[in-house]
Amino acid sequence: MQIMYIDESGDTLPISQKGKKFLALTGCIINENDIPNIESKLRDIKTKFFQNPDIEIKSNFLRYANPDLKESSPIKLNDRAKYDELEAKMTDFLKNIPVVLYSVVINKEAYWKQYPSQNPYDIAYVFLLERFQKYLEKEKAYGICIIDPREGQVEKHYIGQELDRLHNKMRWEPSGILNKCPNIIERLLFSTSDKTVGIQIADLYCYPIFHVFEYNKKQDEYWRFNELTLPKLYTQNGVLDGFGLKFFPDNTKKGLRFFS
């Protein structure tokens, strides 16, 4: 069984309401047989640095744990050497665990020009699920999706009911642009990131994708993307764009340094 843990970076707020320019939805696929070892390694890191194997480590928590930064973090460290050691341990962990990533990036403003009033989260989920289905077909496997149903960085709201409806429709009654996904079993499963190691890991890989688009950087200008996320993104015959990374709307890539 392949399990895809899903998390987002960015938001679905309008730009006029201080929303981000992009929404990134990332699925981190882990084989069920690898989950115990991956979870055990991350728990060891948490215990070593925080004496609590259940503490939550997400991307912004980790970045702001740096004592040189003014931002607060639930895992803030007061010693720079200790922070550098934590970064090194987490970097080694993320580089070496056996996961496969798919990510969908939505240009929100351009999307709303084409599809007013529609939620960009929904189309991102459709693209992600279609790619997971193709991956399962290639692996001759079945899969389950687990997602954090809370969307938003500060004022979180719940998106579970609509996504569950969309998920079930793609499994059983696809229509229009939807493709059937028979290798994905069960309803969409929900779990918050603080309770699920897989979603924490998905978040650690997802933020760097959002970062390079939101701040219009090239792939090698943000080390967390270049060293940690990029090597895990699925490619087909060496091609990333359109496979492991889907950008939408496709015709708005011009001016983005990521694609230059």
Secondary structure by P-SEA (a helix, b strand, c coil): cbbbbbbbcccccccccccccbbbbbbbbbcccaaaaaaaaaaaaaaaccccccccccaaaaaacccccccccccccccaaaaaaaaaaaaaaaaccbbbbbbbbbaaaaaaaacccccaaaaaaaaaaaaaaaaaaaacccbbbbbcccccccccccccaaaaaaaaaaacccccccccccccccccccccccccaaaaaaaaacaaaaaaaaacccccccccccccccccccccccccccccbbbccccccccccccc
